[in-house]
Amino acid sequence: MINQETVNKILERVEIVDIIQDFIHLKRRGVNFLGLCPFHNEKTPSFTVSPSKGIYKCFGCGKAGNAVNFIMEHEQMQYPEALRYLAKKYQIDIVETEQTAEQIEQKNTRESMLIVTNYAQKYFTGVLHNDKEGIAVGLSYFKERGFSKETIEKFQLGYCTEEKDKFTQEAIRNGYKLEYLVSTGLTIDKNNYRFDRFAGRVIFPIHGISGNTIAFGARILKTDTKTAKYLNSPESEIYHKSNILYGIYFAKREIIKYDKCFMVEGYTDVISLHQAGIENVVASSGTSLTQNQIILVKRFTENLTILYDGDSAGIKASFRGIDLVLEQGMNVKVVLFPDGEDPDSFSKKMNKSELKEFIENNEKDFIKFKTDLLLQEAKSDPVKKSNLVNDIVKSISLIPDAIKRSIYIKECSNILNIKEDALYTEANKLILRNREEQRKTEFTNVKSQTFEARNNALPGFIENVYSEVNEKELISILLHYADKELFTEENGDVFEKKTTTVAEYIIKEILNDELEFKNLVYKEIFEDYKKHFEEGNIIDNKFFINHIDEKIRVLAANLLSQTYKESAIWTAGGKKYDSPEATLKKDVPKAVNTYKLKIIQLAIKDYELSLKKIEKEDIDEVKNLLEQLMRLHQTKSKLADEIGKRTIL
C-alpha cells in the first residue's frame, strides 16, 4: 500500500505531456498538445493533452483522464502499479515490504505475468554474465556477432542453460508460481513433466512500449538439431505478437527526433544498427506487418523506411503489409542492400556517417520501387504487365490523400507508358469499392453498438435521465468556476464586503431545498465540495483530476476538457457569450433554477399519475394531492419566469 504522502508527491511531480510523449508523438497546438489517439485507430489527430490542467481527452473515442489514468489504460495496470510506474520514472522512492509468495499470487494475472517476465529477464541476463555455460556459449556468441558490452547490456541480452528445468526450479524456489511461468510460456508443463522452453538458447528480451519485458525471442546455437532456429514466447495476456515491434521501447524517442522510422526484419538487425548509431529502428520479427504494428509506428512518425536484404521473394511477400502502411496515409520508402547483405552484416562494414549516407542515397519511394521491380519481371509479357498495372493501381488506390494519388498516377503513367485516364479509371473503381465495403462495415458496427447500448440501458432510472443532465451541468460549473466570485455585498456600516463564490451559492441552494444528486459520481464530487466549504477550505479542481476514484478522475477530465462554448448554460437565444466568467451572475443561478425546474416537472408528473390512480371517493386524499399539485405548478411558473428573465441580455 502506497501512503498518501507519496501519492501526493508523485502527482505533484508528474508532467502529463512528458508521460504521454513516451507513447505517442505530440505537437503543440496553442496552450495544448495534439496527437493520434493510442486507444483507437484514427487518421486525423483528436487526442488533446492539457499541461495546465494535467489531463488528456480524445474527442474521437471519448477516453479521458490524468497521467495515472493514461498509464492504467495504456499499460493495463491497476492504480497502485501505475503510481509505481510514475514513481520509478521520476525517481521517487516507494518503501514497500518484500513480497511473499502469497502476496505475489494475490496480484492480478497481468501484473503477476509481468513480474515473472521481468524476473526471467534478470535471470537470463545474470546467467549470460555469471554462469560458466552462459559465458562460454552465450556471451561468446554475442561477442562473435560483434556486439559490444554496452550493446549487450542495453538490450538486456541473456542465455538459458541446457539443463532442462534449471530456470523453472530457480523461479519456483524464489516464490514465482508455476501457473504464471506456464502462462507466459517460459515453462512447458506436460503431464507433470516440466522443462524450460528456451533451454540451450541465447535470449532476446522483447520489451513493451513502456519498457517492461513482455516476451522473449530465443536462438539455438547448435547446428545438428531439428529444432527451430528461432523460438518466440507464445501469445499471452501480456504479449500479442501482432501488436508489438521489437526495439520500439529503445527507438521511440529517436523516431520522434528524426521524424522517421526504419523497419528491419530481425533482432540482430535492430541491435547492429543501434550499435552503428542508427537508433530509430524497429523489427517486425520475421512476420508480415500488421495494422496494429503500423498504427504503433504512426504514433511517433508518418515516415517509414523499410530496409531490405537482396531476397526478392521476401520483398514481394512483404508488399501486402506495405499496402496497409499506405492505407494509413504514411509515407513509405525502401532501401535495398547489395546481394548477400542484410542490415546486420552491412552495418558492420561501414562507420555511422557512411551507413547514413548509403541509406539516404539509396532510399526509393515504395510505389516507384514496386513498379520498377515488377516491371523487370513482366518484361514484354502483356499478361504479366496487365497484372502488374492492376497491382500498382491497387496500392495507389489505398492512399487516402487525393493529391498524392494523382502524383503517383502521373509517375506510373510515364514509367508504364499507359495513359493517365486509364489508371484513374481503375483507381476510382477500387476507391469506390473500398468505400462501399467500409460503409457496410460501419453500418454493421453502428447497428451492433445501438443494440448494445439498448441492452445496457437502466429502465429503473429513466425518469431521472433529464435530472442527471442538470446535475452534470452543475458539477461542470463547480469544476470550472467553484472559487470564482459570484456576488459581492457590503456588510453594514463597517464597509466590509462579503463575497459569495460560485461553490458557496450552489451548495447553499442545493442544501436549502434539501435536494440530493441521484448520480453517485456527481454526488460524491458535490459532497467533497460541501465538506471543504464547511471546513473553510478552497478545493482545487486538480483534487478531482487526481482523485483516488477512477470514475471521478475520468469525469473531471472529460468535463474540464470542454470549453465553456460546449456547455448549454453559456448560450441563450442562439447567441454565444464571449466569456462565461463575465456572465456568471446570470448563468449560475439560471443553471440552479433549471435543475430545480426539472425536479419540479418530475414531481408534477408523479403527482398527476398518483391522482389518476387514486379512488375518486377518497375526497381528502384527492384534495391534498390537488393542493400539492397547485403549489408545484406555482413554483414551476416562478422558476420558469426567473429562468426566462435570466436569458435576456
Buried (B, 14 or more C-beta within 10 A) or exposed (E): EBEEEBBEBBBEBBEBBEBBBBBBBBEEEEEBBBBBBBBBBBEEBBBBBBBEBBBBBBBBEEBBBBBBBBBBBBBBBBBBBBBBBBBEBBEBEBEEEEEEEEEBBEBEEBBBBBBBBBBBBEBBBEBBBEBEBBBEBBBBBBEEBBBEEEBBEBBBBBBBBEEBBBBBBBBBEEBBBEBBBBBBBBBBBEEEEBBBBBBBBBBBBBBBBBBBBBBBBBBBBEEEEEEEEBBBBEEBBBBEBEBBBBBBBBBBBBBBEBEBBBBBBBBBBBBBBBBBEBBBBBBBBEBBBBBBBBBBBBBBBBBBBBBBBEEBEEBEEBBEBBBBBBBBBBBBBBBBBEEEBBBBBBBEEEEEEEBBEBBEEBBBBBBBBBBEBBBEEBEEEEEBBEBBBEBBBBBBBBBEEEEBBBBBBEBBBEBBEBEEEBBBEBBEEBBEEBEEEEEEEEEEEEEEEEEEEEEEEEEEEEEBEEBBBBBBBBBBBBBBBBEBBBBEEEEEEEEEEEEEBBBBBBBBBBEEEEBEBBBEBBBBBBEBBBEBBEEEEEBEBBBBBBBEEBEBBBBBBBBBBBEBEEBEBBBBEEEEBEEBBEBBBBBBBBBBBBBBBBBBBBBBEEBEEEBEEEEEEEEEBBEEBEEBBEEBEEBBEBBBEBBEEBEEE
